[in-house]
Amino acid sequence: MINDTSFWDQHRGKIVSKKGGWKIGQGVLSHGYSMMDDFVGKTSYMQVVFLNATGRLPERRLADWMDAIFICLSWPDPRIWCNQVGALGGTTQTTVIAATCAGILATDARSYGVRPLLEGLRFIQQALSDYHSGKSVEEIVMAANRVRKGTPEIMGYARPIAKGDERIPAMERVTESLGFEIGDHLSLAYSIEQYLSNTYDETMNINGYMSGFLSDQGITPEECYRIFSVLVASGVTACYVDTRDTAPNSFLPMQCEDIDYQGNPYRPVSD
């Protein structure tokens, strides 16, 4: 057995970074920029968030658009499951950091939170490629892998409780005010929405709008996932604060009969 440790020997005892770092007595660098000279007081925080996630410094208006979408997607509503984690953290009187981080982790799931953005961008980017190859909007919709109750389930369309999405008109106003034009991805997203509305009475949700817009800005699914990794943090913190000074364990207390137990029936322990 050959035990070649040369790769590990090259990295032994030192940290190598291509992103940046603090040069003592000189300054702090990020992707070749001086953070104190180039960023502080000159760029927005969201520009730096984008830079650290992608290696590219975006124009200010895109960062402003991101700032608006962060507001749209972090609500102080304790019924939302990641916010429930924050509220439970408050009522158990853990730290705000522990509660908020736990709430963020709860969004790393397929059905709600940040991870669905991966699928949303993947869908619309593949859909545009298919559309340019000659497929119709109907063919793109019907090629969806999941169909539930006769309706195609496509990430970025429909909502489990309400119809429509109040966040889309708000972001459309922001998009227009910042001077962005509707690109190919977002235009296709609207066409898909029109087909779904006419055929299944379903509409686009904020994920679909975001996926189309961000794809038009040249953002990959993985980059989007990184940029928005802490998207819900503010709403989680708010729900933590809401319960922090209440009676301990007073958020959503349960009795045994509240649990819908579907396992084996009661049975005594044998001697």
C-alpha positions as CSV (number, residue, x, y, z in Angstrom):
1,M,0.0,0.0,0.0
2,I,1.4,3.4,-1.1
3,N,1.0,6.0,1.6
4,D,1.5,9.3,-0.4
5,T,1.0,12.2,2.0
6,S,2.6,14.9,-0.2
7,F,-0.7,16.7,-0.7
8,W,-1.4,16.9,3.0
9,D,2.2,17.8,3.8
10,Q,1.9,20.8,1.5
11,H,-1.1,22.1,3.6
12,R,0.3,21.1,7.0
13,G,0.4,24.0,9.5
14,K,-0.9,26.7,7.2
15,I,-4.2,28.1,6.0
16,V,-4.5,28.9,2.3
17,S,-7.3,31.2,1.0
18,K,-8.1,32.5,-2.4
19,K,-10.8,34.8,-1.0
20,G,-9.1,37.2,1.3
21,G,-7.9,37.8,4.8
22,W,-6.4,40.3,7.2
23,K,-2.9,41.5,6.6
24,I,-1.8,42.8,9.9
25,G,-0.8,46.4,9.7
26,Q,-1.9,46.7,6.1
27,G,-5.6,46.1,5.8
28,V,-8.4,43.6,5.1
29,L,-8.8,42.1,1.6
30,S,-11.7,40.4,0.0
31,H,-11.4,39.0,-3.5
32,G,-8.7,41.5,-4.3
33,Y,-10.6,44.5,-2.9
34,S,-9.5,46.5,0.2
35,M,-12.5,46.3,2.4
36,M,-11.7,49.4,4.4
37,D,-10.8,51.5,1.4
38,D,-13.1,50.1,-1.4
39,F,-16.2,49.1,0.6
40,V,-16.7,50.9,3.8
41,G,-19.0,53.9,3.1
42,K,-18.9,53.2,-0.6
43,T,-20.8,49.9,-1.2
44,S,-23.8,48.3,0.4
45,Y,-23.7,45.3,2.6
46,M,-25.6,43.3,0.1
47,Q,-23.0,44.0,-2.5
48,V,-20.4,42.4,-0.2
49,V,-22.7,39.5,0.6
50,F,-23.0,38.8,-3.2
51,L,-19.2,39.2,-3.6
52,N,-18.4,36.7,-0.9
53,A,-20.8,34.2,-2.3
54,T,-19.9,34.5,-6.0
55,G,-16.5,36.2,-6.3
56,R,-18.2,39.0,-8.3
57,L,-19.1,42.5,-7.1
58,P,-22.6,43.4,-8.4
59,E,-23.8,46.8,-9.4
60,R,-25.6,48.7,-6.6
61,R,-29.1,48.4,-8.1
62,L,-28.9,44.6,-8.0
63,A,-27.8,44.7,-4.4
64,D,-30.7,47.1,-3.7
65,W,-33.1,44.5,-5.4
66,M,-31.7,41.8,-3.1
67,D,-32.2,44.0,-0.1
68,A,-35.9,44.3,-1.0
69,I,-36.3,40.6,-1.6
70,F,-34.8,39.8,1.8
71,I,-37.5,41.9,3.3
72,C,-40.1,40.0,1.4
73,L,-38.9,36.6,2.5
74,S,-38.3,37.1,6.3
75,W,-41.5,37.6,8.1
76,P,-42.0,37.8,11.9
77,D,-44.8,35.2,11.9
78,P,-44.3,32.4,14.4
79,R,-46.6,30.1,12.4
80,I,-43.8,29.7,9.8
81,W,-41.8,26.6,10.8
82,C,-38.4,28.2,10.9
83,N,-39.8,31.0,13.0
84,Q,-41.4,28.4,15.3
85,V,-37.9,27.2,16.0
86,G,-36.9,30.7,16.9
87,A,-40.0,31.1,19.1
88,L,-39.3,27.8,20.9
89,G,-35.7,28.9,21.4
90,G,-37.0,32.1,23.1
91,T,-39.5,30.3,25.4
92,T,-36.7,27.9,26.5
93,Q,-34.5,31.0,27.1
94,T,-31.6,29.8,24.9
95,T,-29.4,32.4,23.3
96,V,-30.6,34.4,20.3
97,I,-27.7,33.1,18.2
98,A,-28.6,29.4,19.0
99,A,-32.3,30.1,18.2
100,T,-31.6,32.0,15.0
101,C,-29.1,29.5,13.7
102,A,-31.4,26.6,14.4
103,G,-34.2,28.5,12.6
104,I,-31.9,29.0,9.6
105,L,-31.1,25.3,9.6
106,A,-34.8,24.5,9.4
107,T,-35.0,26.3,6.0
108,D,-32.5,23.8,4.4
109,A,-35.4,21.7,3.3
110,R,-37.1,21.1,0.0
111,S,-40.6,22.4,0.7
112,Y,-39.9,25.7,2.3
113,G,-37.0,28.1,2.8
114,V,-33.8,28.6,0.9
115,R,-33.2,25.2,-0.7
116,P,-36.3,25.5,-3.0
117,L,-34.5,28.3,-4.8
118,L,-32.0,25.8,-6.1
119,E,-34.8,23.8,-7.8
120,G,-36.6,27.0,-8.9
121,L,-33.5,28.3,-10.8
122,R,-32.7,24.9,-12.1
123,F,-36.2,24.6,-13.5
124,I,-36.5,28.0,-15.3
125,Q,-32.9,27.8,-16.7
126,Q,-33.6,24.3,-18.1
127,A,-37.0,25.4,-19.3
128,L,-35.5,28.3,-21.3
129,S,-32.9,26.0,-22.8
130,D,-35.8,23.6,-23.8
131,Y,-37.8,26.6,-25.1
132,H,-35.0,27.7,-27.3
133,S,-34.7,24.1,-28.6
134,G,-38.2,24.3,-29.8
135,K,-40.4,23.0,-27.0
136,S,-43.6,24.8,-26.3
137,V,-44.7,26.1,-22.9
138,E,-47.2,23.4,-22.7
139,E,-44.6,20.7,-23.4
140,I,-42.3,22.3,-20.7
141,V,-45.1,22.2,-18.1
142,M,-46.2,18.7,-18.9
143,A,-42.7,17.4,-18.7
144,A,-42.7,18.3,-14.9
145,N,-41.8,15.2,-13.0
146,R,-44.5,15.5,-10.3
147,V,-48.2,15.7,-10.8
148,R,-50.5,16.0,-7.8
149,K,-54.3,15.8,-8.1
150,G,-54.0,16.3,-11.9
151,T,-51.9,19.4,-11.6
152,P,-48.2,19.6,-12.4
153,E,-46.1,20.5,-9.4
154,I,-43.4,23.0,-10.5
155,M,-41.2,24.8,-8.0
156,G,-42.0,28.5,-8.3
157,Y,-45.7,28.0,-9.0
158,A,-48.8,27.7,-6.8
159,R,-49.0,28.1,-3.0
160,P,-50.3,25.5,-0.4
161,I,-52.7,27.9,1.3
162,A,-53.4,31.1,-0.7
163,K,-53.7,31.8,-4.4
164,G,-51.5,34.4,-5.8
165,D,-48.6,36.1,-4.1
166,E,-48.7,39.6,-2.7
167,R,-44.9,39.8,-2.8
168,I,-44.7,39.7,-6.6
169,P,-46.4,43.0,-7.2
170,A,-44.2,44.6,-4.6
171,M,-41.0,43.2,-6.2
172,E,-42.3,44.1,-9.7
173,R,-42.5,47.7,-8.5
174,V,-38.9,47.5,-7.2
175,T,-37.7,45.9,-10.4
176,E,-39.2,48.7,-12.5
177,S,-38.0,51.5,-10.2
178,L,-34.4,50.2,-10.4
179,G,-34.6,50.2,-14.2
180,F,-34.4,46.4,-14.8
181,E,-35.9,45.0,-18.0
182,I,-37.8,41.7,-18.2
183,G,-35.3,39.2,-19.5
184,D,-35.8,35.9,-21.3
185,H,-36.0,33.8,-18.1
186,L,-38.6,36.0,-16.4
187,S,-40.5,36.4,-19.6
188,L,-40.8,32.6,-19.9
189,A,-41.8,32.4,-16.3
190,Y,-44.7,34.7,-17.0
191,S,-45.7,32.6,-20.0
192,I,-45.7,29.5,-17.9
193,E,-47.8,31.3,-15.3
194,Q,-50.3,32.2,-18.0
195,Y,-50.6,28.6,-19.2
196,L,-51.0,27.3,-15.7
197,S,-53.6,30.0,-14.9
198,N,-55.6,29.2,-18.0
199,T,-55.4,25.4,-17.6
200,Y,-55.1,24.7,-13.9
201,D,-56.1,28.0,-12.2
202,E,-52.6,28.3,-10.6
203,T,-50.3,31.2,-10.6
204,M,-46.6,32.0,-10.0
205,N,-45.2,32.5,-6.4
206,I,-42.3,34.6,-5.3
207,N,-39.9,31.7,-5.8
208,G,-40.8,31.6,-9.5
209,Y,-40.4,35.4,-9.9
210,M,-37.1,35.3,-8.1
211,S,-35.8,32.4,-10.1
212,G,-36.6,34.1,-13.4
213,F,-35.2,37.5,-12.4
214,L,-32.0,36.1,-10.8
215,S,-31.4,33.8,-13.8
216,D,-31.6,36.8,-16.1
217,Q,-28.8,38.4,-14.0
218,G,-26.5,35.4,-14.8
219,I,-26.8,33.8,-11.3
220,T,-26.4,30.1,-11.1
221,P,-28.6,27.9,-8.8
222,E,-25.7,27.2,-6.5
223,E,-24.7,30.9,-6.3
224,C,-28.3,31.8,-5.4
225,Y,-28.3,29.2,-2.6
226,R,-25.2,30.7,-1.2
227,I,-26.3,34.3,-1.5
228,F,-29.5,33.7,0.3
229,S,-28.3,31.1,2.9
230,V,-29.4,33.3,5.9
231,L,-32.4,34.7,4.2
232,V,-34.9,34.1,7.1
233,A,-32.6,35.2,9.9
234,S,-34.4,38.4,10.8
235,G,-37.8,36.9,11.0
236,V,-36.5,34.1,13.2
237,T,-34.8,36.6,15.5
238,A,-38.1,38.6,15.8
239,C,-40.0,35.4,16.9
240,Y,-37.3,34.6,19.4
241,V,-37.6,38.1,20.9
242,D,-41.4,37.7,21.0
243,T,-41.2,34.8,23.4
244,R,-37.9,35.4,25.2
245,D,-39.5,37.1,28.2
246,T,-42.7,35.1,28.4
247,A,-43.3,32.2,30.9
248,P,-40.9,29.3,30.1
249,N,-42.2,26.7,27.7
250,S,-45.4,28.7,27.1
251,F,-45.1,28.6,23.2
252,L,-47.3,25.9,21.8
253,P,-47.5,23.6,24.8
254,M,-49.0,20.2,24.2
255,Q,-50.6,17.4,26.1
256,C,-50.2,13.7,25.2
257,E,-53.7,13.5,23.7
258,D,-52.7,16.3,21.2
259,I,-50.4,13.8,19.5
260,D,-52.0,11.7,16.8
261,Y,-50.3,8.4,17.7
262,Q,-50.8,5.8,15.0
263,G,-48.4,3.1,16.3
264,N,-49.1,-0.2,18.2
265,P,-52.0,-0.1,20.7
266,Y,-51.3,0.0,24.4
267,R,-49.9,-3.2,25.8
268,P,-48.6,-4.1,29.2
269,V,-45.0,-5.0,29.9
270,S,-44.8,-8.8,30.5
271,D,-43.2,-10.1,33.7
